[in-house]
């Protein structure tokens, strides 16, 4: 069972490399077999349909983008100020832009899901679970702002990442500075609360 | 010459329908010929390469998403308040979500450009021109905020549109309300200035 899980992760990682290099158009079960150097048919055995394969890439992206335990721990230990929330968001953007292929793959999957209802269902579950965990973390840490602010930050950071990782609308980038401005404006009017 | 221009627009519109229905993977010169019901080879005559074709779709999107002249006119006539900026942004989001295929196509093109440097160059020129016009319009109308605020709004609205038009992270949507919150927070601390 543990071996199966390791193999699934290995195949999903190979799928993410194919998606980054070739886009959704190049992602086939066979292309993943080749990329992972496994016998033809292996990826089909693990992911029985194109939607199952694409959906598994979605969950794998969030596993790989999860913050390091020490980052999560430090947010819990330090005072839940605006500065702390800003540093946490800056860490998310720094981590994400160090592995551009993961967030680019997630954008590809979200677009592909518009045309594939079965993928949309799998991906919606993944995105909503991640968003719920994010919101709970924010509230439990007592960081400024509530569910509404977390939603606004999600939109703003997604749009900033789209600009950083694809063709930019203005080419003027200072990611930590932009994140600070967004956090100041979106969370700045809210008070910190005692951690839950 | 005018006929050529009309034919280019007609082919670009057919290309946008193909892109929306099938994604970048389905967009070929032949598929556009078929969609536009023109003789095979016509699209290749107008757009000599895949990058030229994709790049032309990018400019066409902005032509089709341009605000109605009466909207632009009313922004110039009314006082340049936060309410006015909010209504203008709400109109952008309402117009965009009424034609989801256009903004979805633009997201597809931005992702495709990551893998195609020649497309990235064409698309960058289109995006930067549009962004410059937006910023000039905002400043000339004397709306609250400056170039930095326009950039932050661009990111936030792009992320909101990604959420509205693809799989949502939380499925809770009230687009005019979300736009109002974003405008309040991003522009709210800035004063209106006399129109230039």
Interface residues (C-beta under 8 A of the other chain):
Chain A: X21 X22 X23 X24 X25 X104 X107 X108 X110 X111 X112 X113 X114 X115 X120 X123 X124 X127 X128 X130 X131 X148 X151 X152 X154 X155 X156 X157 X158 X159 X160 X162 X163 X165 X166 X167 X168 X169 X170 X171 X172 X178 X181 X182 X185 X186 X188 X189
Chain B: X21 X22 X23 X24 X25 X104 X107 X108 X110 X111 X112 X113 X114 X115 X120 X123 X124 X127 X128 X130 X131 X148 X151 X152 X154 X155 X156 X157 X158 X159 X160 X162 X163 X165 X166 X167 X168 X169 X170 X171 X172 X178 X181 X182 X185 X186 X188 X189
